[in-house]
């Protein structure tokens, strides 16, 4: 059975703030087309919004790096297990 391809995210996520009519600053995560990605009620600070954006933007590169390490050989068993677990988690096979 073949796996269906996973949907790709829109690249270029970033944290952005806006001020509501009461003068309260709220942070959100938007994509490169300025679409709101995250429910702003769940983001309570600039740091959280920035972390979400960075995680998405570096996901593909980090996954490729882990896969590259797996093919190098000579990894200590702990490093191999950590890389394998990270790959599984990133690809939705977290146990």
PyMOL commands that set and color helices and strands:
alter all, ss='L'
color gray80, all
select helices_A, chain A and resi 40-42+46-70+77-90
alter helices_A, ss='H'
color red, helices_A
select strands_A, chain A and resi 14-19+25-30
alter strands_A, ss='S'
color yellow, strands_A
deselect
rebuild
show_as cartoon
